[in-house]
Structure formats: C-alpha cells, structure tokens
C-alpha cells in the first residue's frame, strides 16, 4: 500500500510531519503538499500561474515534494505526474 499525504498548511507543518512519521511505519508514504500555508483553498486549482515542484528532504532522505500550488494541485500532480503507480 502507498499513501500520498497532503494538507493546506504546507509541507513543513508539524502535524503533517508527525503523520508521515507514523504512517511510514506501516506503508510506503510520500508527501506532496503546498510549499506554503494555503488554508481555505483545498478544492481550488491553479489556472494561470506556473506550478513549480521541488523535492523535499528530512535528514538527507527524500520524503516528497513541495508544490507552488493548492492542495488539489498537489494531489492531481501526484496522481498524474509524480507517482509511478497508483
């Protein structure tokens, strides 16, 4: 099983990191979350601005991607471009 984690508080949010830490004990896990806090925009998508993606690391280990977009952008990119399997 693989788990994709996202949120609207950004990839550096303590809660997201805590959830990642626990879920990785039982499943393959990747974070694909906004590069900055974007509360109240969970269902919005980016239409006119470019969407940048940057790999994120924790203690030298790649754990996911920071996306210059909304949480919905993160999930769409994850499922259609970043992840090799569903």
Secondary structure, DSSP 8 states (H G I E B T S, - for coil): -EEEE--SS-TT-HHHHHHHHHHTTTSEEEEEEESS--TT-TT----SS---EEEEEETTEEEEEEESS-HHHHHHHIIIII-S--
